[in-house]
């Protein structure tokens, strides 16, 4: 059986999943299509607490949850439904507007420490965006934060520098980490991701 729960408001996808599981016979398969984080997480939790081993495959903004009914539902309670998207689920980007964290002599070293700490996070940011004089970090190998950004880049974090900023500081040919971006791309990214500003 396939349930198309795309574009349905929470908690309807979970209610439909529960109804489908009650109607299926043991050994029958269920495939659920969702395109929002909250329904996906709610269905996943519901299946886990009922002992079902579900496979989740994602394609862009859509997810397909597949399982075989191996038993009757043990716990039909819906107490742990969350229809607001949890903040942790939204991917994050780091937005750097300055080459230091705060003012004073300690600012540059402090930013390097914060960027270095990102490497130890279980969920690393998807991107680091450098605008204004933060582009000095991606163009100056002697900058205190250069090594931290290089390590993040090697760990799969995308590093983007504002092209207009590079041009203003005459640094386009000095870019040593990541890619050149533009105002439109940066605004598009900031509209989709949760931004961490240092």
C-alpha positions in Angstrom: 0.0 0.0 0.0 1.2 3.5 -0.8 0.2 6.6 1.2 0.8 9.9 -0.5 0.9 12.3 2.5 2.7 15.1 0.6 1.4 18.6 1.3 -0.9 17.4 4.1 -1.0 19.4 7.3 0.4 17.8 10.5 -0.8 15.6 12.2 -2.8 14.1 9.3 0.1 12.1 7.8 0.6 10.3 11.1 -3.2 9.7 11.5 -3.3 8.2 8.0 -0.3 6.0 8.8 -1.8 4.7 12.0 -5.1 3.9 10.1 -3.2 2.2 7.3 -1.2 0.0 9.7 -4.4 -1.1 11.5 -5.9 -2.1 8.2 -2.9 -4.0 6.8 -2.3 -7.7 7.4 1.0 -8.9 8.9 3.5 -9.3 6.1 2.0 -6.5 3.9 4.1 -3.5 2.9 3.5 0.2 3.5 5.1 3.1 1.7 4.5 6.6 3.0 5.5 9.7 1.0 6.0 13.0 2.9 7.6 16.3 2.0 7.9 18.0 5.4 10.2 17.4 8.4 7.6 17.3 11.1 5.4 14.5 9.6 8.6 12.5 8.8 9.9 12.8 12.3 6.4 12.0 13.9 5.9 8.9 11.7 9.5 7.7 12.4 9.0 8.0 16.2 5.6 6.3 16.0 7.0 3.4 14.0 10.0 3.0 16.3 7.9 2.9 19.5 5.8 0.2 17.8 8.9 -1.9 16.9 8.7 -1.4 13.2 12.0 -1.4 11.2 11.4 1.4 8.6 13.7 2.4 5.8 13.7 6.1 4.9 15.0 7.3 1.6 15.2 11.0 0.8 15.2 12.8 -2.6 15.4 16.6 -2.4 12.7 17.8 0.0 10.7 14.5 -0.2 11.1 11.4 1.9 9.8 7.8 1.3 9.2 5.7 4.5 9.0 2.0 3.7 8.2 -0.9 6.1 6.6 -4.3 6.4 3.9 -4.8 9.0 5.5 -7.4 11.3 3.1 -7.1 14.3 -0.1 -5.3 15.5 0.3 -1.9 16.9 1.4 -2.0 20.6 1.2 1.7 21.4 -1.3 3.9 19.5 -0.9 7.0 21.7 -0.1 10.2 19.8 1.2 12.1 22.8 4.6 12.8 21.2 3.4 14.6 18.1 5.2 17.8 17.2 3.8 19.8 14.4 6.3 22.6 14.7 9.6 21.9 12.9 12.2 21.4 15.6 15.1 23.9 15.2 17.7 21.2 15.3 16.2 19.6 12.2 16.7 22.7 10.0 20.2 22.7 8.5 22.5 25.4 9.6 24.9 27.8 8.0 27.5 30.0 9.7 27.3 33.6 8.5 30.5 35.7 9.0 30.2 39.4 8.6 33.6 40.2 10.2 37.0 38.6 10.3 36.9 38.6 14.1 34.4 37.7 16.8 33.7 40.9 18.6 36.1 43.8 19.0 39.6 44.0 20.6 42.8 42.1 20.2 41.3 38.8 21.2 38.6 38.9 18.4 40.5 37.2 15.6 41.8 34.4 17.9 38.4 33.9 19.4 36.8 33.5 16.0 39.4 30.9 15.1 38.5 28.9 18.3 34.8 29.0 17.5 35.3 27.9 13.9 37.7 25.1 15.1 35.0 24.0 17.6 32.6 23.4 14.7 34.7 20.5 13.6 33.8 18.6 16.8 30.0 19.0 16.3 28.1 15.9 15.4 26.0 18.0 13.0 28.3 20.4 11.3 27.0 23.4 9.4 26.3 22.9 5.7 28.1 26.1 4.7 30.1 29.0 6.0 29.3 32.3 4.3 31.9 35.1 4.4 30.9 38.7 3.6 32.3 42.1 4.3 35.9 41.8 5.7 35.3 38.2 6.6 36.6 37.5 3.1 40.1 38.3 4.5 39.9 34.8 6.1 39.5 32.9 2.8 42.2 34.9 1.1 45.0 35.2 3.7 46.7 32.0 4.6 48.3 33.7 7.6 44.9 34.7 9.1 44.2 33.0 12.5 41.0 31.5 11.1 42.3 30.3 7.8 43.3 26.8 9.1 40.0 26.3 10.8 38.1 27.1 7.6 40.4 24.9 5.6 39.7 22.0 8.0 35.9 22.6 7.7 36.2 22.6 3.9 38.1 19.3 4.0 35.3 17.9 6.3 32.7 18.7 3.6 31.5 22.1 4.7 31.0 24.4 1.7 32.8 27.7 2.1 31.4 30.7 0.2 32.8 34.2 -0.2 30.9 37.2 -1.3 32.1 38.1 -4.9 31.3 41.9 -4.5 33.3 41.9 -1.2 36.3 40.2 -2.8 36.1 42.8 -5.7 35.9 45.7 -3.3 39.0 44.6 -1.4 40.8 43.6 -4.7 41.1 40.0 -3.5 39.3 38.0 -6.2 42.6 36.4 -7.4 43.7 35.6 -3.8 40.8 33.3 -2.9 42.4 30.2 -1.3 39.4 28.4 0.2 36.0 27.6 -1.2 34.0 29.3 -4.0 32.9 32.8 -5.0 29.2 33.5 -4.4 26.8 36.4 -5.0 24.1 38.3 -3.2 21.3 36.4 -4.7 22.7 33.0 -3.9 23.6 34.1 -0.3 20.1 35.4 0.3 18.6 32.2 -1.1 20.7 30.1 1.2 19.8 32.3 4.2 16.1 31.9 3.4 16.4 28.1 3.6 18.9 27.6 6.4 19.1 28.6 10.1 22.0 31.1 10.3 24.5 31.1 13.1 26.2 34.5 13.3 29.5 34.8 15.1 
